[in-house]
Amino acid sequence: MSLASSLGNYSLQQTVDSSNPSPELEPYKSPASVEVARDEEFFQAHSASKDLGKRTIRGSVVTLSAQGAKFALKIGSTAILARLLTPTDFGLVAMVTVITSFIEMFKEAGLSMAVVQQEKVTHEQVSTLFWINVVIGCVLTFVIAALSPAIAWFYGEPRLLSVTLALSCTTVFGAIAVQHQAILRRNMHFGRLMAIDLLSLIAGIAVAVSMGYLDFAYWSLVGMIAATVVTTALLGFVLSGWRPGKPRRGTGVRSMLAFGGNITGANLANQLYRSADKVLLAWWHGPDVAGAYSRAWVIVLQPMQQLIAPLASVLEPVLCRAVNDVPRFRSIYLTATCLAWFIACYGGVLIYVFAPVIVYLVLGEGWAEVIDVLRAFSVATTCLVFGSIVHRWLLLPLGMASRVLRWMLIQSTLGTIAYFVFAPYGMVAVAWSISVIELVSGFTAIYILSFGTIVPARRIYVALIPGLSAVAIAAGLYFYTTSGSPDLVTFLVVSVPFVLIGLGVVNSRFARNLWQGVSGS
């Protein structure tokens, strides 16, 4: 009701009821009731979709800018630390984190996505989920600490005992940050999320580089992890503007816990799949090989994360809000799929062609064995985006977490078997096995997992055509027109097909569909 109409109604009431000229007083509201009302408005404020288009475009710009800064920071810090530390230092920490990261998958329990995916949530529900996360984090801290002797024994490396004990303390801080960041994602506060990511990353890098200069060796990497996690928790508490209340029963979180349980199971299966290769290589070949392999994996992941993460972080809450509008959902989803796959294809081609240059610039001399691993990873680099396309952007917004779980169990089992077969032959063989698995499982997942959803598989495959076409043309030009070390000419040769096809995509219906989808027009 507008202010003018409110004043008009009030004047009319005064005229009719002249015998009682005193206006009726508003009922007293206690501070507690005011706080509850504020919290409920806070959690439901994002549900209105009238400004969804503006939020999406603004969030994309902010997130992309921040991701560019994060990419520069990560590549720069990797280059500095690679010159301050040895492959063994990286390998020692990687041998622990590959196991602790698997255990830490429980700390979130899938409850972050459960909050984002739900159409309506309350302060009581999120408070209850917050304390569940904290309890899980505390339990996992003790579990990891208790396993530290076993981890040191498994690898035959006594130094891992103290490293594991130190990293176990970071788990509870990670659990504290889960719901605060979920709230920011739910309400599409992308600027605050990016501020948290950037500031925590800067804090971690500052600690690692400082400790590296002071000859703390592998403890520099431990300090980096701890500083990043603690800073993330503190900034999330401050910038989210939300304070948890007491946990309560009967708040209706059981369905959210079930949804989160399926996500946790899928994440655990995925983490097993992503960790088994590193564990087996470290067991077979020692920390030197594990350190070199882990650096190659980081080089592969960081560019893709920085390019795809802005799109993913914006799309997830947007798609969750657009589920009830099928044409709008399809438009946003297919456009994002086309864009993400196109970027991933270009990244994979560049990694294969310029692997020697990338290794030299990022890691320096003494890491030549990583070049062949990086080239083997080039196909996997491209296909990693299928995890977002199928799982996070299609099935999870539709509430089909159980389908994601079943698929990840199958993929994890097949992948782990492959690692057992190829690990004795070295890190290059393992890297190629990952690329083959990712390629086959990615295209198969589209056909199987999209069945019965609101987006048919054939429309997803059509969205992949621009990227596939650019890869085919670029590969042909590269192998038939260039030779020797990569140079500017090589870069232009492999880039021209992507530029031309990309311009065609931008000027096609895909670009128009993106704006129409997010704006609702």
N, C-alpha and C positions, 0 to 999 in steps of 0.2 A: 504494500500500500504506500502511495507517495505521501510526502509531507503535506502537500496542499490538501489532499483528500482527507488526511487525518485531522488537520485543523478544521476543515469544513464540518466533519462529523462531530467534532468536539463542540463547535459553536452551536450546531443544531441541537445537540443534547442539552446544552445550557439553556437554550430558549424554551424547549419543551418542558424541562424539569426545573423551572425557575423556583420551585418551592425548596429545592435542595441545591443551593448555589455552590456548595463546596464540592470540588471534584473528588472523585473516588481515588484513594491512595493506592499505589501499587503494593502488592504483597511484599513482605520482607523477604529478602534473599540472603541466606547465610553465605559466608565466604566459601564454604565447602560446595554449596550448590552452584555458585558462580564458577568455581573452578571446574566442576564437572561439566557444566554447560560449555565452557571454553574448550575443554578437552574433546567433547563430542563434536563441536564445530570444527576443531582442528583435524580430526580424523575423517570427517565427511566433506571437508571443503573441496577436495579434489574431485569428487564424484560428478560435479557439474562439468559437462563436456563442451560448453559453449565456447571456451577459449582454448580448446585442445590443440587447434592448429597453431595458434600463436605460441603456446607452451612448447610444442614439438619443434617448431622452427627455431625458436630462441634457444631451447635446450640443445639442439643439434649444433648450433653455432658455438655456444659456450663450451660444450663437451669436446667438440673437435679442436678448438683452440687449446684447451687444457691438455688434451691428449698429445698435441704436437709438442707442448712444453715437457710433458712426461716422457715422451719418446727421446727428446734431446737429453734430458737428465739421465735416463736409464742408459742410453748408449754412451754418453760421456762418462758416467760413473763406472760402467763396465770397462771402458778403455783405461781409465785411471787405475782401477783395482786390479786389472789384469797385469799391469806393470808394477804394482806394489806387492802383489801376492803371487803365489805359485799355483800350478794346476792341482797340486796336492792339497793346498789350503781350500780351494773350491771343492775338491772331491770329498774332503772330510766332512764339511758342512752338508754337502749334497747327500752323502750317505745317511745322515741323520734326518734331514728334512724330507727325504723321500718316504721315510717311515712315519715320522710325526705328522706329516701333512695328511697321510691316510687316516690316522687316528683323529686328527682335528676336524675331519669332515663331519663328525658327530656334533661338534659344538654349535653349528648353525641349525642342525636338525631339519633343514628345509623350511624353517619358520619365517625366514626373510621373504622368500617368494610367496609363502602362504599369505602374508600380510598384504603384499602388493597385488596378488591375484584376486583376493576377496573384494566383492563389490562394496560391502560395508563392514567396518570393524569398529570396535569401541575401545575406550581407554582401558577398561577392565580386562578385555581380551589381550591387548598388546602388553599390558603390565604383567599378566600371567605368563605370557610367552617370554617376556624379558627374563623373569626369574627362572623359568625353565632353562633358558639358554645359560644363565649364570651357573646354575647348579651343574648342568652338563659340563660347562667349562672347568669348574673346580674338580669334578670327578676325573676328567680327562687329564688335568694337570698331574694328579697323583698317579694315574695309570702310566703316563709317559715317563714320569720319574721312576716308577717301579720297574719299567722295562729297560731303563738305561743300562744296567749290567748285561742284560741279554743282548742288547744291540751291540755293545762293545765286543761281546763274545762272538756274536754271529760274524762280524767282519774281521775279528782278530786284531782290533785296533783299540788299545786302552784309552787313547785320547777322546774317544767318542763318549765315554762315560760322563765326563764333565760337560761336554757340549750338549748332550741330551738333557741333562739336569737343568742347564741354563735355559734352553729353549722351551722346556716344559712350562716355565713360569709365564710365557707369553700367551698361553692358550686361554686363560681366564680373561685376559684383556680383549682378546679377539671375540670372545663370547659376549662381553659387555657391549661391544659395538654393533652387534647384529641388528637389534630392533631399531636403534636410532637411525642407522643407515636405511633400513627398510622403510621407515616413515618418510625420510627425505625422498626416496625413490617413489614411493606411493604418491606423494604430493608433487612430484616432478620438480623438486628443488635442485636442479642439476648444477647450478652455480655453486651451491654449498657443498654438494658432493665432490665436485672437482676441486674446490678449495681444500677439502679434507685430504683428497688423494695427493695433491701437489705438496701441501705442507708436510704431510707425514712422510712422503718420499724424500723431500729435501732434508728433513730431520734424520732419516735413516742414512742417506748418503753422507751427510756431514759427519755423523758418528763413525761410519765405516772408513771414510778417507782419513779422518783424524787418527783413528786407531791404527790404520795401515801405515801412516807415516811414523807412528810411534813403535812400529815393529811388533804389533800384537798378533800378526799372522792371521790364522783362521778365526781368531776371536773378533776380528774386525767385521766379519760377515755375521757372526752371532749378534754383535752390537747393532748392526744395521737392521736385522730382523726385529730385535726387541724394540728399538727406537721407533721403527715404523708402526708396529702394532700398538704400542702405548700411545703414541701421538694420535693415531686414528681413533682410538677409543675416547680420548679426552676431547678431541675436536668434534666428534659425533655427539657427545653429551652436550657440548656448548651450542653448536650450530643447529641442532635439530629443534631446540626449544621445548623438548618434551622431557618430563620427569616421570619415571615409573611409579605407580602406586603399589599397594599391597597385592599379592596374588590372591585370587578368589576362586572358589569352586562354582560350578554352574554358570560359567560365563559363555559357554558355547564354543570352546576351543577344540573340542574333540575332533570335529571334521577338519580343522586346520592342522591338527597334529597328524591325522591320517594322511592328508595331502603332503605335509612336510616329511612324513615317514617314507613315502614313495620317492620323493626327491632325494632324501638322504640315501636311500638304497641305490638309486641311480648314480648319485655322486660318488658313493663308495665304490661301486663297480667301475666307474670311469677312472677314479683315482688309482684303483688297483691296476687297471690297464695302463695308466700313464706312469706308474711307479715301478712295475715289475721289470721293465727293461733296465732301468738304472740300478735296481737292486742286484739283478743277475750279472750285469756287467761289472759292478763293483766286486761282487763275490768271485767272479771268474778272473778278472784282470787287475783288481786293486784300485786305489784312489786316483792314480794318475789317469787311467782311462776313464774312470767315472767323472773326474773333473773336466777333462776335455769334452766328453759327451754332453755333460750338463751345460757347458758354455755354448756348444752348438745348438742345443735345444732352446736356450735362452735367446740366442740370436734369431732363431726361427720364430719363436713365440712373440717376442717384443714388437716387431713391426706389425704383425697381424693383429695383436691386441690393441695397438695404438690406432690402427686404421678401422678395425671392426668394432672395438669397444664403444666409441662414441655413438655409433648407430645402434648397437645392442642396448646400451644403458637408456637411451631415449625410447626405443621401440617397445621394450617390455611393458612398462606401465601404460603406454599408449594402446598397444594391442589388447591388454587386459580390459581397458575401458571401451574398446570397440567391438567386443565379442558379440554383442547383441545386434550389431548392424553388419550383416554379412557382406554386402557389397563394399562397405567401407573397410572392413577387416581385410578382405581379399586384395583390395587396391593397395593398402599400406603394405601388406605382407609380401605380395609379389614384386612390388617395386623395390622393397628393401632386399629381397632375395637376389634380384637381378644386380643391384648395386654391390652388395656384399660379395657375391661370387665373382663379379668382374674385378673388384679390388684384389681379392684373394688370388685370382689367376695372374694378375700383373705382378703381384708380390712374389709368387712362386717362380715365375720366369726370371725376374731380376735376381733372386737368390741363386738359382742354378747358374746363370751366366756370370754373375759377378762374385761368386763365392770366394775366389782368391783375394779379390780386392777387399771384400767385407771382412774377412778374417784378419788381413794385415792391418786394416784401419782400426778395427774394434779391439782385437786381441794382441796385435803386434807380432813380432817374430817369435819363433819357438812354439807356434800353435799350428804348424802346417798340416798336421794330421786331421785337423778339424775340417779342412776344405772338402774332402770327399764325403764326410758325414753331412755337411751342410747341403751339398748337391743331392745326396740321397734323401734329405728331408724336404726338398723343394716341392715334391708332389704332396707330401703330408701337409705342408704349409698351406697349400691351396685347399685341401679337403677338410682341414680343421673347421672351416666355417660351417660345415654341415651340422655341427653340433648346435650352433645358434639357429640355423635355418629351420631345422626339423624339430628339435627338442624345445628350445627356449622361446622361439617365436611362434610356433604353431601349436604344439601339444600342451605346453604348460599354461598359456593363456586360456586354452579350452578346458583346462582342468583334467587333462589326460595324463597325469603323472605316473599312473600305474603302467601305461604303455611305454613310457620312457624307461621305467625300471626294467621291464622285461627285455627290451632291446639292449640296454646297456649290459645286462647280465650275459646275453649271448655274445656281444662284441668283446666284452672283457675276457670271457673264457677263451674264445678263439685267439685273441691277441696274446694272452699270457702263454698259451701253448706255443705260439709262434716264437715268442721270446726264448722259451726254454730250448727250442730247436736251434735258433740262430745265435744266441749269446756266446757260445764257445768260439764262434768264428769272428768275433770282434764287433766293434761299434758300427762299422759301415754296413755290415750284413743286417744288424738289428734295425738301423735307420731305414734301409730299403724295405724291410718287412713291414715297418710301420706305414710307409707310404702306400704299399700295396693294399694293406688292410683298410686304411682310411679311404682309399679310392673306391674299392669294391663295396665296403659297408656304407659309405656315404650315399652313393647312387641307389643302392638297394633299400636303404632306410627311407628314402623319399617315396618309393613305390609302396612299401609295406606300411609304414607308419602314417601316411596321409590317407590311407583307405578309410572311408566313412567319415572324414572330416569335412569342413566347409570349403576346403581348398583341394581340388583334385590333383593327383600326381602329374597329369599331363600338363597342367598349367604351370606347375613348378619347373618341370623340365624345359618348357618353352622359355621361362625366365632365365635359364642357364645358357641359352644359345649364344648371346653376345659374348660372354666370357670365353666359352669354348671356341668360338670362331676366332677370337683374337689370339688365343694360345696357339691354335693350329697355324695361323698365318705367321705369327712371330717365330715359332719354332722352325718353320720352313725357311724363312728368311735368314735366320741365324745360322743354320747348318749349311746353307748353300751359298751365302754371301760373305761370311766372316771367318776368320781364322786367327790363331794366335791369342795373345792376351787381350782381355776385354778392354775396350777404350771407348771414347766418345762416339765413334761411328757405330760400334756394337750397341751402345745404349740407344742410339737413334733408330737403328734397325729394328730392335725388339720393341721399341716404344711406339713407333708410328702406327702399327695396327691397333694398339689399344687406344691411342689418341683418336684416330679416325672413327673407330667403332663406338668409342665412348661418346664422341660428339653426336653421332647418330642416335645413340640411346637417349642422351640428354634432350634432344630435339624431337623425340618420339612421344608416344602416348605414355611411356613409363614415367617421364618427368611430370606430365600433367596429372597422371593418376596419383602421384605422391602428394601433390598439393591438394587435389580434390579429396583424397582420403583423409588427410589430417585435418583439413578445414571443414569437412562435412558437406562441401558444396557439390 
